[in-house]
């Protein structure tokens, strides 16, 4: 026959295991969401790099054609 102490320990252990399983599910969901955010950030980074390159090319062209003017 189990002692009350063993029963209490088993109950606590089962609660800990259940909470760890819930925590694991939450962490997995957070990781999936972070992966989606990272994918979207890669797209934003690509567009930003394209704009930076475009801006650099425009500046080079304006300087080469001597059409670069001071800002108003």
C-alpha positions as CSV (number, residue, x, y, z in Angstrom):
1,X,0.0,0.0,0.0
2,X,1.3,3.4,-1.0
3,X,2.0,6.0,1.7
4,X,0.2,9.3,1.5
5,X,3.6,10.9,0.9
6,X,4.2,8.7,-2.2
7,X,0.7,9.6,-3.4
8,X,1.3,13.3,-3.0
9,X,4.6,13.0,-4.8
10,X,3.0,11.1,-7.7
11,X,0.3,13.7,-8.0
12,X,2.8,16.5,-8.0
13,X,4.9,14.7,-10.6
14,X,1.9,14.2,-12.9
15,X,1.0,17.9,-12.6
16,X,4.6,18.8,-13.4
17,X,4.6,16.5,-16.4
18,X,1.3,18.0,-17.7
19,X,2.6,21.5,-17.3
20,X,5.9,20.7,-19.1
21,X,3.9,19.2,-22.0
22,X,1.8,22.4,-22.2
23,X,5.0,24.5,-22.0
24,X,6.6,22.4,-24.8
25,X,3.5,22.9,-27.0
26,X,3.6,26.7,-26.4
27,X,7.3,26.8,-27.2
28,X,6.8,24.9,-30.4
29,X,4.0,27.2,-31.5
30,X,6.2,30.2,-30.7
31,X,9.0,28.7,-32.8
32,X,6.7,28.3,-35.7
33,X,5.5,31.9,-35.4
34,X,9.1,33.1,-35.2
35,X,10.0,31.2,-38.3
36,X,7.1,32.9,-40.1
37,X,8.2,36.3,-38.9
38,X,11.8,35.6,-40.0
39,X,10.5,34.7,-43.5
40,X,8.6,37.9,-43.7
41,X,11.6,39.9,-42.5
42,X,13.7,38.3,-45.2
43,X,11.3,39.7,-47.8
44,X,11.4,43.2,-46.2
45,X,15.2,43.0,-46.1
46,X,15.3,42.1,-49.8
47,X,13.1,45.0,-50.7
48,X,15.2,47.4,-48.6
49,X,18.4,46.2,-50.2
50,X,16.8,46.6,-53.7
51,X,15.8,50.2,-52.8
52,X,19.2,50.9,-51.5
53,X,20.8,49.7,-54.7
54,X,18.3,51.6,-56.8
55,X,19.1,54.8,-54.8
56,X,22.8,54.2,-55.3
57,X,22.4,53.7,-59.0
58,X,20.3,56.9,-59.4
59,X,22.9,58.9,-57.4
60,X,25.7,57.5,-59.6
61,X,23.8,58.3,-62.8
62,X,23.0,61.9,-61.7
63,X,26.6,62.5,-60.7
64,X,27.8,61.0,-64.0
65,X,25.5,63.1,-66.1
66,X,26.2,66.2,-63.9
67,X,22.5,66.5,-63.2
68,X,22.8,66.2,-59.4
69,X,21.4,69.3,-57.7
70,X,21.3,70.4,-54.1
71,X,18.1,69.7,-52.2
72,X,15.6,72.5,-51.9
